[in-house]
Amino acid sequence: MILDLKIFKIILYEHRQLCLEHICNLSFTTGIVPSELKVAKVIPASKKCDKSKPDNYRPISLLSVFDKLLEKLMYNRLYNFLQKHDILYRYQFGFGRCHFTSLALIEGFLG
């Protein structure tokens, strides 16, 4: 039994790229994110110097590297689709590439 587990770990390590690729593609085609990836470790982060007050903390969620990778891949697919089909509003500032919120002010004054 122990030998089988060691062999399984070796095979999994050698083919990790195919496994990750399969999980990502399966998630994209089914629209389902594995529930294990939805779990985050939440830690308190201090906003201000006075660490004795609970109001001076905000929660930070730490996600797995794989979850961040899957999120980035989905973002790129979605953004490219929206760009390709010209769905994004031209004056949508702050969420698009090279569309900073400060450009909205300039566009308002010039445009």
Contacts in CASP RR format, 6 or more apart in sequence:
PFRMAT RR
TARGET T0000
AUTHOR 0000-0000-0000
METHOD contacts of the structure
MODEL  1
MILDLKIFKIILYEHRQLCLEHICNLSFTTGIVPSELKVAKVIPASKKCD
KSKPDNYRPISLLSVFDKLLEKLMYNRLYNFLQKHDILYRYQFGFGRCHF
TSLALIEGFLG
12 19 0 8 1.000
20 66 0 8 1.000
20 69 0 8 1.000
23 34 0 8 1.000
23 66 0 8 1.000
23 70 0 8 1.000
24 69 0 8 1.000
24 70 0 8 1.000
24 73 0 8 1.000
26 32 0 8 1.000
27 33 0 8 1.000
27 34 0 8 1.000
27 70 0 8 1.000
28 73 0 8 1.000
28 74 0 8 1.000
28 77 0 8 1.000
33 67 0 8 1.000
33 70 0 8 1.000
37 63 0 8 1.000
37 64 0 8 1.000
37 66 0 8 1.000
37 67 0 8 1.000
37 70 0 8 1.000
38 67 0 8 1.000
40 61 0 8 1.000
40 62 0 8 1.000
40 63 0 8 1.000
41 61 0 8 1.000
41 62 0 8 1.000
42 59 0 8 1.000
42 60 0 8 1.000
42 61 0 8 1.000
42 62 0 8 1.000
43 59 0 8 1.000
43 60 0 8 1.000
43 62 0 8 1.000
44 57 0 8 1.000
44 58 0 8 1.000
44 59 0 8 1.000
44 60 0 8 1.000
45 57 0 8 1.000
45 58 0 8 1.000
45 59 0 8 1.000
45 60 0 8 1.000
46 56 0 8 1.000
46 57 0 8 1.000
47 56 0 8 1.000
47 57 0 8 1.000
47 58 0 8 1.000
48 56 0 8 1.000
49 56 0 8 1.000
50 56 0 8 1.000
51 57 0 8 1.000
63 71 0 8 1.000
79 96 0 8 1.000
79 97 0 8 1.000
81 87 0 8 1.000
82 88 0 8 1.000
88 96 0 8 1.000
91 104 0 8 1.000
91 107 0 8 1.000
92 99 0 8 1.000
93 99 0 8 1.000
93 100 0 8 1.000
93 101 0 8 1.000
93 103 0 8 1.000
93 104 0 8 1.000
93 107 0 8 1.000
94 100 0 8 1.000
94 101 0 8 1.000
94 104 0 8 1.000
END
